[in-house]
Amino acid sequence: MAKLEARGLTKRFGEVVAAQDVSFRVEEGELLALLGPSGCGKTTVLRMLAGLTPPDRGRVLIAGEDVTPLPPEARGVGLVFQNYALFPHLSVFGNVAYGLRFGRRLPRKERSRNVQKLLELVGLSGYERRKIHELSQGEAQRVALARALAPQPRVLLLDEPLSALDAALRVELRGELRQLLKRLSITAVHVTHDQEEALAIADRVGVMRKGHLEQIDAPEVLYRAPKTPFVASFLGRANLWPGVIVSVSSGEAVVEVAGVRVPVQGEAPSPGEEVYVFFRPEHVAVGEGPYEAEVQHAEFLGDRWQVHARFRGLPLLLYSPRSCQGGERLRFRFSTPPRLLPCPANWL
């Protein structure tokens, strides 16, 4: 039995479809990230899971129990908001202790011990008497997490909790957050628009687009074997070349791209069908090979150069160990065979 399950969640705001038939399962102790651009519906889905937004259709189950009609405080969920939603008039202790109001009633001494344990857990021992305005952003985020964990929720929901932090602190805290949730075996759903954060923190990632869940898989599967052009382009850097299938065999196909035939991996439809040839910049080896591209410009990334080129009029992004000049001709080959992706209408 899944710890958390969304079944066909649908929500409209007037003419806008915020979420359409969104379904997924989160297993006990699993960390799922919902990833997508602004306006894709990921926060609406999180709010439906929490009970803050009622779905027009669909159900939410926690440990097999249908909690759809229940208010947020009766669902056994913990919430960490983007802006932390801490009480400025309360101390750190008071904010964390507030979270205990939503669990079982405890004697004062036991409540105090629980708050101390939670603060120690998030690395804030000794901060009990500090006011919220005296904290850094990272410390405030830890207080919000401790408050959400205080009532021992069945499921933890996190709405872009790291987005307000600077880049270096985000990287540091995302590692801490994953380690903490895994140590406590907490089932969690983490909403973010940051691709790197989602890949680094989650056991599985669900990519959303225009209210639909396009694909849900392990981070490495999503990156290496996306099922749609949107997932391929949204996660990391991708080359997508339009082409037409020339021939098909078991698990392989040949696609004609700009007058050149390229062998690709993947189950293909019939010859004559329009498709995309997908590959990452790191899947291209520079210096030799059957293909030639013209360099447009190059950017220095520290350990390598990112080269923008054109292959028979098509954009090509690749990595090179050396600098390349505009107008230079580069020979290249595919170090990893490209994959085949469908060519849906209006996927951008």
C-alpha positions, 0 to 999 in steps of 0.5 A: 500500500502506498503511503500517499496516492493521488488519483485523477486530481483535476482543478480548474480556475475559471477557464484555466486548467491548473491540473488535469487527471494527475495520478501518482503514488509515493511509497513509504519513506520515498521522496518525490519531487514535482518539477516544472515551470511556473504555472504548470500546476505543481503547487496546485497539486501540492495544495490539493494533497494538503487539503488547502485547495479542494479538487474538482475531481479526483481523490487523495489517499494517505495510507489507504485512507481517503482523506479528500473530504478532510480539512488540512489539520485532520490529514496528518500532513506537515507543510513547509511553505516557500516563505516559511510562514513563521510567526515573527512575534514568537521565538524559535522555541515558540514557533516549533512548539506551535507545531505540537498543537496539531499532534497529541496533547503533551505535558509542558516538560515533554513538549519542551523536550520534544522541541529541544530534540527537533532543534538539535535534529535541524542543527539549531540547538541553543537558538530557542530564545532567538526571534525570527528576525535574528535568523539567517534565511537558512536558519529560518528554513530549518525552523520551518522544517522543525515546526512541520515535523513537530506533530510527527506527520504521516506525509511531509509536503514542501512548497519550494522551501529552498527558492528564497536562498542564495545558490550556494546555500541552496546546494548545502541545504538540499543535501541536509534536507535529503539526509534528514528525511531519509534518516527519519524515513519520512514520506515527502513531496517536494515541489520545485522549479529547479531541475538540479535540485529535483534531480539531486534530492528526490528518489523519483521526479514527476515533470509537469507541463500545463497541468499534466504529469508528463513523466515520473521516473527515477532522476537518472531515467528521466535524464537519460531516457525522457519520453517526451521532447518537453521532458528532454528539453526541460531537464538539462541541456538537450539537442532535438533534431526533427527528422523522418523515419527511414527504416525500423528494426527491433529497438533501433531505427534510422532517421533522416535528418537534414538529408543525413541518415542517423541511426537511433535507439528506441521503439519507432513507429512506421517509416515515414513518421516524423520524430525527434532525434534526442541527445545530450551535449556530453553524448557528442565526441569532438575531433573525428567522425562522420559528421561536420558542424560549423561553430557559431560561438563558444563559452568557457565553463571552467572544466570545458567549453560549451560550443554552439554550432550548426549542423546543416542548419540545425542547432547543435550544442556540444562540449569541447576540451578546447576553445573553438572560434566562430566559423571553425569546422568541427568533425564529430560523432555520437559517443552514445547513440541518440534516442528517438522521441515522438513529435507531438503537436504544440509541445512547446 
